[in-house]
């Protein structure tokens, strides 16, 4: 067996605790998928970090890109994009 090398990052105690909590969660623990969510639950944010390598900067950038794409599609006549823009406009803001 060969020795593997790699880089590791330091993980805070809060993140370690959240990961331990994630191991015990089930689908029912995540709550409703639809409806208003003013603040994402901590375990959802941690899951996004772990599975998607999401950061605040990436989330803001992706949201901006999504808004531009929806405006372009609405301008092209896409009915669904028009409905989304009518409903949400520039919300949610970060």
C-alpha positions as CSV (number, residue, x, y, z in Angstrom):
1,X,0.0,0.0,0.0
2,X,1.4,3.4,-0.9
3,X,1.4,6.4,1.4
4,X,-1.1,9.1,0.3
5,X,-0.3,12.7,0.8
6,X,-2.8,15.6,0.7
7,X,-3.7,18.8,2.3
8,X,-6.0,19.1,5.2
9,X,-7.8,22.1,6.7
10,X,-8.3,22.8,10.3
11,X,-11.9,22.3,11.4
12,X,-13.4,24.4,14.2
13,X,-15.1,22.8,17.2
14,X,-18.4,24.2,16.0
15,X,-18.1,22.6,12.6
16,X,-17.0,19.3,14.2
17,X,-20.1,19.4,16.5
18,X,-22.3,20.1,13.5
19,X,-20.9,17.2,11.5
20,X,-21.5,14.9,14.4
21,X,-25.1,16.1,14.5
22,X,-25.4,15.6,10.8
23,X,-24.5,11.9,11.1
24,X,-27.7,11.3,13.2
25,X,-30.2,13.4,11.2
26,X,-32.8,11.8,9.0
27,X,-34.9,13.3,6.2
28,X,-37.6,14.2,8.7
29,X,-35.2,16.4,10.7
30,X,-34.8,18.8,7.8
31,X,-38.3,20.2,8.1
32,X,-40.4,21.5,5.2
33,X,-38.8,22.0,1.9
34,X,-41.2,24.7,0.6
35,X,-42.3,27.9,2.2
36,X,-40.6,30.9,3.7
37,X,-37.2,30.3,5.3
38,X,-35.7,33.4,6.7
39,X,-32.6,31.7,8.0
40,X,-31.2,28.3,6.9
41,X,-30.8,25.8,9.7
42,X,-27.2,25.2,10.8
43,X,-27.2,21.6,9.7
44,X,-28.4,22.6,6.2
45,X,-25.6,25.1,5.9
46,X,-23.0,22.5,7.0
47,X,-24.3,20.0,4.5
48,X,-24.0,22.5,1.7
49,X,-20.4,23.2,2.8
50,X,-19.6,19.5,2.9
51,X,-21.3,18.3,-0.3
52,X,-21.2,21.4,-2.5
53,X,-18.1,23.2,-1.1
54,X,-20.5,26.2,-0.7
55,X,-19.3,29.4,0.8
56,X,-21.0,32.7,1.4
57,X,-19.2,34.2,-1.6
58,X,-20.2,31.3,-3.9
59,X,-23.8,31.5,-2.7
60,X,-24.0,35.2,-3.5
61,X,-22.3,34.7,-6.9
62,X,-24.6,31.8,-7.8
63,X,-27.7,33.8,-6.8
64,X,-26.5,36.8,-8.9
65,X,-25.9,34.4,-11.9
66,X,-29.4,32.8,-11.4
67,X,-31.1,36.2,-11.4
68,X,-29.3,37.3,-14.6
69,X,-30.3,34.0,-16.3
70,X,-33.9,34.3,-15.2
71,X,-34.0,37.9,-16.6
72,X,-32.6,36.8,-19.9
73,X,-35.1,33.9,-20.2
74,X,-38.0,36.2,-19.3
75,X,-36.8,38.7,-22.0
76,X,-36.8,35.8,-24.5
77,X,-40.4,35.1,-23.6
78,X,-40.1,32.1,-21.2
79,X,-43.4,32.1,-19.3
80,X,-42.0,30.3,-16.3
81,X,-39.1,32.8,-16.0
82,X,-41.6,35.7,-16.2
83,X,-43.7,34.1,-13.3
84,X,-40.5,33.7,-11.2
85,X,-39.5,37.3,-11.8
86,X,-43.1,38.5,-11.0
87,X,-43.1,36.5,-7.8
88,X,-39.6,37.0,-6.5
89,X,-38.1,40.0,-8.3
90,X,-34.8,40.7,-6.6
91,X,-35.6,38.6,-3.5
92,X,-34.1,37.0,-1.6
93,X,-31.2,39.2,-0.8
94,X,-28.2,38.0,1.1
